């Protein structure tokens, strides 16, 4: 499930549920569609309602980072539950993507 909120030049995607190899394609397609439609300067991925995430979630973020480079869009990851934050930090994504605390 992805809900969107657009404010000025920022598109926030509120992710919910599980992010795994079964669900990540739908998340990716929905986010990419909104990015192409709105062309935001910032894509903010909000993970507050994500209950489970495996490496597919890392791939989801990395793919949106690469898409953002094409559109000139900065990607920010926000509101990560502790388990999600641990996976993100272990992946090394924090070196190229901003992690935002609440």
N, C-alpha and C positions, 0 to 999 in steps of 0.2 A: 504494500500500500504506500503510495506517495501522495502527499497533499502539497500544494504549491501556494506560495505567497510572494507576490512581486511588489517591491517598494523601491521607488526611484530606480537606481541602477543595479539593485540586488534582487536575485531570485533565490528564495529559500525553498528547499525541498525537504519536507518533513517525512522522514522514512519511518516505517513501522513494521512490526512483526519480525520475521526471520529473514536474514539475507544469507542465502546459500546458493549452490549451483542450480537449484530448481527455480529460485525467485529472482536471481540477479539480472537475468535478461529483461524481465518486465520492468524492473527498476531502471535499468539502463535506457531502455527504449522510451519510457515516459520522461525521464530527465532530459535526454538528448532532444526529444521533440520540443519540450518547453524552452530549452536553451536556443534551439534554432529559431523558434518563433519569436522570442523576446530579446535575444542577443544581449544578455546582461553583462555588466562589467565584473560582477561578483556572483558566483554560485556558492551558496551556503548550504551544505549538506548537514541537516540536523538529525542526529541519531538518537534522540532522547527516548523514542518509543521502540527502539530495536531491542528485541529480547534475546536473539541469538545471531551471531555472525561468524562465518568461517572465512577462509582466505578469499572466497568470492567477493566478500565485502571490500577487501583490500583492492582486488581487481576492479571493482565498481568505482572506487575512488580514483584509482590510478587512470582508468579510462576516461573519467570525466576531467581529470587534470589534463590529459592529452587533448581531449576535445576542446577544453578551455583555451589551450595554447593556440589552437586554430582560430577561435573566435576572439582572442584577446581578453579572455575572461579569467579572473583569479578564482581559485577554488579554496574554500574554507570549510573545515570539518568542525562541527559544533555539538555540544551537549552529549558527549559520549558517556554511556554507562561504563563503570569500571572495567568490565570484561572486554568491551569493545575497545576502550582506550588502550588496554594492554596489548591487544592484537595490533592496533594501529601503530603503537610505539615500537613494538618488536619488528614490524615490517620496514621501519625506517622512513615512512611517509612524512614524518615530521620535518625531515630535511628539506622537503620541497613544497609542502602544503602547510598552511597555518592551521593549528589546532586552537580552537576558541573554547575557553571555559565559560560556564554560565555566569 
